Amino acid sequence: MTTPGRGAAVVTGAAGGLGRAIAAALHADGWPVLLTDLDADAVATAAAPLGGWSRPLDVRDEAACATVAAEAAGVPGGLALWVNNAGILATGPSWTHDAATRRRLVEVNALGAMNGTHAALAVMRAQGHGHVLNVVSLAGLIAAPGETVYAASKHALLAFSLGTLADLRMAGVRGVHVSCLCPDGIWTPMLHDKLDDPGALASFTGSLLTPERVAARAVRLARRPRPVVSLPRWRGAQVRLLDAFPRLALALTPVVRAAGRAGQRRQARRAGPEASGPRL
């Protein structure tokens, strides 16, 4: 178990959406939180009510991640928690993405999280304790149609996280943890413009989560590390079952499409006038 108040927490992609919610929840739980984001002005604004500690960070920059980790390590108790939340989404069949889009998805979602993890581990292994929490997604547990490249990047992050945790244990490191949080679709700006997008159907097949609910689970996970946690838990079991039987998953594609369209319409009604535009 990790203990808040005994070290700093770093959250990437914290200028808005889920990252900002996680930072706020950690702050409320007693953590000194360093908020980072590619957008320096936006992350400074997000950090203002949470202690005002922020830094611009492009997670694709390995040296910049190391600099942030070193700064957080200067807090009494060292660097206790690093949350790799930064991520981007592009939807549609994989062949519709150009090379630059595919590369950016992998660089931010997978390699960026690897950079953050390595920067954090360099500090945590030396101090003998710490926790890396990687925000993966249910898309890391199954091949989500319409979000293929995004899902591939999240599969890579899941494998990297679990393999790194095993490597730590094989090296005799017991006080450093790596956890994966795999939430269902979350109603954040990442999905606000996807209510008419057939490529985003998979994200709407369940009941969309609020950032605050996912952030609350992240705080509990920060306190008690676990290798993989899905939210909600039943959805994790569902997609793992489908992943184990790929022919069944393919046969159910029409069901996924229908459920996703219904979910988009349902969310459009909930979102109200700001979700303008023709409905599917």
Secondary structure, DSSP 8 states (H G I E B T S, - for coil): ---TTSSEEEESS-SSHHHHHHHHHHHHTT--EEEEES-HHHHHHHHGGGTS-EEE--TT-HHHHHHHHHHHHTSTT-EEEEEE-------S-GGGS-HHHHHHHHIIIIIHHHHHHHHHHHHHHHHT-EEEEEE--GGGTS--TT-HHHHHHHHHHHHHHHHHHHHHHHTT--SEEEEEEEE--B-SHHHHT-TT-GGGGGGGSS--B-HHHHHHHHHHHHHS--SEEEESHHHHHHHHHHHH-HHHHHHTHHHHHHHHHHHHHHHHHHHGGGS-S---
